[in-house]
Amino acid sequence: MNGKTVCRIYLIRHGETANAGEVCFNGHFDVDLSDYGKEQSRRIAEALKNLPIKAIYSSDLKRTQIGAQYVAAEHDLKHTPCKELRELGFGDWEGLSVAEVNRRYPDQLKERLNDIENFHVEGGESFFQLRDRVIPTFKEIVSAHSHDHIVILCHGGVIRTILAHILEISIKNLFRISQHYASVNIIQNYDGGDPVVELMGGTHENIHPPDSPDKKMSLQ
């Protein structure tokens, strides 16, 4: 952790969705944010506005692009949407609630819980497939901004996959990583050293300049 700072990544989950009243498998389903989700996004953009952000990326789905646009507006930048940063594809389950899945596809949720890594819905993806889609894109983005502060605004499954890759956590243990709506994660890359996850599952209130007293205290 003593190497030269290379890239600082603010990895952020989108705000609350419009269908958050029930647990839903949104996946590639292009759901909007709720009013509260938009407010969460504005708070994150406000917290980031005094940081030297050089680039903003999101998935190409509405719920992440809304937050990315708020951040971009604070920095006079345009965000870059990436299809590869979409959430896990849920195929036939897209947009359905847990209750609807249980009714239409009995026993499939149990199958999923028993084999998190490999299970996929008809027409959807496994978490191994998600990893193979997301990690190369994440590496390309970081390589393109070797000395920058950047924002990647995406989805819970995508963020868990990136954090699991960095921390060398098995895919089957992805859901040991908590990621609420609007969760903030900070990853610091160093020249000649391993990346450090400085913050996991935080909020907009945890966003500080990297040399601030609050940030230094969090590393002690």
ABEGO torsion letter per residue (X at the ends): XABBBABBBBBBBBBBBAAAABBBBAEABBBBBBAAAAAAAAAAAAAAAABBBABBBBBABAAAAAAAAAAAAAAGBBBBBBAAABBBBAEAABGBBAAAAAAABBGAAAAAAABAAABBBBGBBBAAAAAAAAAAAAAAAAAABAABBBBBBBBAAAAAAAAAAAAGBBAAAAAABBBBBGBBBBBBBBBGBBBBBABBGBBAAABBBAABAAAAAAAX
